[in-house]
Structures are given as structure tokens and as C-alpha cells.
Amino acid sequence: MIPRFDTDAAATARAHQAMLTKPTGALGRLERLVEQLAGIQGVAQPSARPAACLIFASDHPVTKHGVSAYPSEVTAAMVANFVGANGRDGGAAASVLCRRQNVALHVHDVGVQRATEGVPRATCASMAVGDLRVEDAMPRETFDAAWEAGRAAVRALDPQPRVLVLGEMGIGNTTPASAVCAALLGVSAERVVGRGTGVDDAGRARKVAVVADAIARIDRDVPLEILRRLGGRELVAIAGAAHEAASRRIAVLVDGFIVSAALLALVRHEPDVAPYLVPAHRSREPGHRAVLEALFEDALEPLLDLDLALGEGSGALAAFPLVELALATHAEMATFESAGVPDREG
């Protein structure tokens, strides 16, 4: 069950912002961020710590159609790069960003062909999957196991975070994300398919054709069925993790296109999750803008717009300092009264 977003706590935080030594609304998006976090956590003085990052990794049969600039073997190699080996710290962008900010990083294998020592491997990792172009991406049993893997990963976090970053790794996964988005939004493949990891014009044309074929073969009226039939195991795990986080009043700092696609399916299924999602950034993927508009209806602008296209939680991790800074100003700025600063006349 998703708890009610605490509008009273948000209102109290908003009233406190109005008393701080600045013109009302002068901190713009940062003020709205504080209000949202107050409503999520149910307190007038919310916090960003503890914080954690969960990355879910999976391979995709759809790569056989030439939709990625990289071979499938890169997925396993990047999982190893996240965690490091032989005394070497993780060398991925997410690894560095987590380490620099003292954010706990947890990587989960939910479908990588080659296991990585030290990385938890979920039951769904070895379960059946399909080529979404011509068949369902996964049967119900695989979907349920991936969903539970995401939920279990959140439950296992100790200490439980106040802010959670969700990331992914899976060569080819902008293709299932594009298919999920096109089906949920009722738009063409051409509208949402981008270059992902950097495919050329011919590669993008192949992606468009794959996504068009995929969405042509399914009904589009049940969000989680769309996710099952067109998504990937890491997308399902992300949706399950976000659902579990919202049930625990944990704010989810939303990363890029792939994470957003999974969360759009979740919100279409369970709208009460939406207030618990904080848009971290807008990526260069053409479908991401449309997904963000559907998720947030322009009520909340992303914190960053830096032309990112990496995934793995990197955009949300780059936005995390803004969360901390927003909360610091809320907690530590003087009020007009305490500082003896005259407020506006009248």
C-alpha cells in the first residue's frame, strides 16, 4: 500500500520557506524540491541521508537485430566495472559518483548472461525471456520474479535510505524502453527512438523498425502487461523497487530514459506512486521529454538538463548534490525574525 503524500508537511515546509531571509520563491525549483521531500517523508524538515543507489542489470535478446553500438558482452563487463575487482575500486561513472558523495552503491544481476563474483544474482536472471520484436519479452513467471527482485533489493537496504537512486545496465535496453514508452504514450516508434549508446543512422533505423514491429503486436491498455511484453528484467525490477520505496516513504530520484520508461508503466498502474518520484534530469533521448511530461505533467521540471545519455543512475547521482543543498538552505538559513532583517513592508 502506498501511503498518502503528506500535504500538511509540505505546506509547513512551504510556510517555513516564506520566513527565510530571501524573497518568496527566490530559490525557485529548490524550494519546490524541499516541499516535495517534506510531503514524501511526512516531516517539515526532510533529509537526504542516508542515500543509496540500486543498479539492476540484464541482457536483451533484441540485440540480435543490431540495435546497439556495443555487443551484449559489455553488460557483464560493466557489471564488473561497477563493483571493481582485485583490489580496484569500481570504475564506472556511477561508481565514481557514489564514492565521491558517500552514497551506497548496490548492483543486482537480474538477467546478465555471465554472472559476476560478488554481485547478487536474482532468480529471474536465469528465467525465460524472449525477443520483443516477435514475442513477449518475458512470461508472467519471469516478470513476477523480476518485480520481486526489485522490491527485495529495497527491503534489504540497511540502513533504509531517505533518498534512493535507481539505475540500470543492459546493452540494447533503450530499445525495450522505447517500445514501452511508445505503447504507453500511444505514439509512433519514430517519435521516441533515439541513438542510445551512439548508433548511426542505419542503427537507429533498425531500432525504429524493431520497436514498430513490437508495438504492432500487442494491446496497449494494461500498463504492467506492456512492461511485461515489451520491457526487460531490469525495467521490471526498477518498477518493483520504486513501488517498494514509495510504500516506505522513500523519495526516488528518477534517472534517465530507461528508468523513466519503467516508472511510467508503474505510475499508469499505481498513480499514488507519482508524488514520490523526483525528476533528476532530462536526457538527450528524444522520448525522454515526452515521458517526463507524462509522468509529471510539467508540475515539476527536472533538476538538470545536461545532454546526458549514459544511464546507470548517473544523471540522478549528478543531481543529488542539489537535493542536499536545497535541504541545507531549508534547515540552516536564518529567518527574517532570527536575523533581525526587515521583511517586506505591509
N, C-alpha and C positions, 0 to 999 in steps of 0.2 A: 504494500500500500504506500502511495506517495503522500507524505504529509502536506498540509496546506501551507503555501507560501505565506510567511508571517507579514501581513501588510502593516500591522501595528509597529513591529520592529523597524520596518522600512521607513515608516512615517516618522518615528522617533529619530532615526538616523538623519532623515532629511531636515527635521527641525534643528538638530544639533549643527548640521552644516550651515544653516542660516545664521547661527550665532558666532561662527568663526570669523576671524579678522580678514575678511575678503568680501568683495561684492557678491551678492547672492548669485550662485551659478557660475562663478568665475573659473572654477576648476572643471567645468563642463562635464565631459564624459567620465572623468574620475569620480565626480560626485554621484552620478547615476550608478556607477560601479559599486560604490560603497553602499548605496541604498539597496541594490540587488543582493549583495552579500549579506546585509543585515536581515533581509527577508528570508534568505536561504537558511541562514544559521539560527534565526529566531532570536537574535540579540542586537542591541543598539550599537555595540562596539564589536564588530566582527573581526576575525583574524584570518591570516593566510597560512599560518603554520599550525600543525605540521602540513607539509605538502608532499605529494607523491606523483610519480609518472608511471603509468602502466602502458607497455607496448605489447601488442598482440601481433604475431607473425604467422603467415600462411602462404603457401604456394597456390598457383591457379592453373588448371588445365587449359584455360583460354589462351595462354601464352603461345600455344602451338600455331595460332593464327598470325603471328608476327606483330603483336600489338605493343610490344615493349622494345626499347632500345637495348635492353640488357637481358642476358639469359637467366633462366629460372634459378640456376645455381647461386646467383647473387643473394637470394633471400637468405639461405643458410649462412653464407659468408658474412652478411650484415648482422645476423643474429649474433654470431661470434664476435663481431666488431663492437656490438653494443656492450657486451659484458667483459671483453678483454680476455687474455689468456697468457699463461707463462709469466705471471707477474706484471703484465702490461695492463694498464687501465683501459677501459673501453674507449675506442677512438672515433665513434660516430658523433655526429653533431648533437644528438640527444644526450649522449654520454657526457660530452663536454659541458653542455648547458646545465644538466643536472648537477654535475660535480661542482661547477663554479657557483651554483646557487644553493648547494646543500639540499637538493631535492632528491628523495629516494627514488631510484630507478629500478623497476621490476619488468623483466622481459618474459613473456609467456609464448611458448610454441603451441599454436592451435592448429597447425597443419603444414609444417615445413617437411619437405621430403627427407632431409637429413637432420637427425637430432644433434643438438649442441650440448656438450657436457656442462652441467650446472644450470641449464635453463629448464624450468618446469615444462613438461610436455603433457598437455591435456588429452583426455580420452579421445576427443574429436580429431586429434592430429592424424590418427591412422584410420579414420572412418571414411566412408564412401563420399566422393564428390563427383561433379560432372562438368562438362564443357557447356557453359551457359548459353552458347550460341545455338546449340541444338537440343539441349536437355536441361533439366533443373540443376542448378549449381550444387544442391545437396538435398538428400532425402530428409524427412522430418527428424529422424533419429540424430543425424549429424547436426542439424540446426539446434535441436534441444540441447545437445551436449556442448556446442559452442556457446550458446546463450548461458548455460550454467557455468561454463569455464570463466566467462566474463564476470558473472556475479560472484563466484567463489574467489576470484582474484581480489575483488574489493573487500570482501569479508575477511580475507587473510591479512590485509594490511594492518600492521601494528607498529606504531600507534595509528589509529584511524585518522586520515587526513581531514583537514578543513577545505582544502582545495586539491582537486585531482586533475591531472593532465592525462588524456588518453591519446595514444599514438599507435601507429601501425607500421608493418613492414611486409611487403609482398610484391615481388616483381609481377607486373601486369594488373595490379589492383585498381588502377584508375579506370580500367575497362568495366569491371563489375560495378564500381561506384557510379560511373556514367550511366550504366544501364538502370541501376536502381533509381537514380535521380530522374532520368527521362521518363521512366514508368510512373513514379510518384507525382511528378510535375505535369505529366501529360504533354510533354514536348518532344520534338524530334531528336534523334541521335546527333544530328549536325549541330544542334543548339548547345549541347552540353559537353561534347567530346573535345578534349584538348590534347596537348602533346605529351602529357605525363612526364616521363623521365627524359623526354627530349627526342621523340620520334620525328622523322622527317615527314614531308607531305604525303608520301606513299604510305608510311606507317600510320599516320593519322587517318588516311582514307580507309585503311584496313580496320582500324578501330571503329570508325563510323559504321562500316558495313556489319561488323560483328554486333555492335550494340543495336543497330536497326533490326537485325535478324532476331536478336534475343527478345527485344520488347514486343516484336510482332507475334510471338508465340504464346504470350501469357495474358491473363486478365489483369486489370490494374486496380482492383477495388479493395484489396486486403493488404495493408502495408507490410505486415510481417511475412506474408506469403510472397510478396515482391522481393523482400530481403532474402528469403529462403531460396527462391527460384533464380534470382539474378546476382546475389551477393557472394561474399566469400566468408570463410570461417572467422577471419579476423574482424570483418564488419559486424558479424552477428555477436561476437564476443564484446566488441565495443558497445553495442546497443545494450547487451545484458549488463555490462559494467556500469553504464550510465544510469540504467534503471535502478540498480542496487545503490549507487551513490546517492541518487535523489531520495530514495527511501530512507537514507541515513542523514539527510540534510547536508550532504557534501556538495560543494559547488564544483561543477565540471567546466574546466577551461577548454573550450572547443577549438581543436586544431583545424587543419585544412579540409580540402575537398572530400577526401575519403572518409575521415571521421564524421564530417558534416552529413554525408550521404547516409551513413548508418544511423545517425541521430535523427535525421528527418523521418526515416521509417519508424523509429521509436516514438517520436512525438506524434506522428499521424496515428499511431496505435494507442498511445497514452499521453494525451495533451498536458496532463498535470506535471509532466517532466520538464516542460519548456522553461518555466521560471528558474530552474536550477542550472541552466546552460548559459555560460558566459562566452560570447563570441570573441575569440582571441585575435584572429587576423583574417584578412581576405587574401586568398592566394591568386596566382595568375591563371589558374584553371578557369576556363570560361563558364563552366557550370557552377562554380562555387558562389558567384554573386547571386545567381538565381536560387540556390539552395539557402543561402543566408537570408535572403528576402522572405522565403517561405517559412523558415524557422523563426525568424524574429520580427517579421513584418515591419522592418525599419524602426522598431521601437528601440533597438539597441544597435548602434554602429560597432563594428569590430574595433578592438583597441589598436590594431596595427594594420597597415596596408603597405607591405614592403616587397611585393613582387616575389614572394616565396613560392616554392613548388617542391619542397623536399619531403614533407610528411614527417613521419616518425615522432610526432609531437613537437617538432622544433619550433613552429610558429607560436604555439601556446606557451612553450617554455621561454621564448623570447619576450612574450607579453607578461610573464609572471612578475618581473620587477615592477611593472606598472600597478599590478594588484597590491603589492606591498607598499609602494609609495602612496597610493590612494588611501590605504588604510592608515598609514603613518600620519598623513596630514589630518585625517579624521580624528585620530586619537590624541595627537600631540599639539596641534595648533591651539593657540590661545583663543578664547572668546573675546568679544569686544569688552565685556564686563571685566574679565580677569586681567586683561592687559591694560585697562583704562583707556582704550581707544574709543573715541566718539563714534557711534553708529550713525546711520543716515538720519537726517532730520525728519521729524514727523513720523 
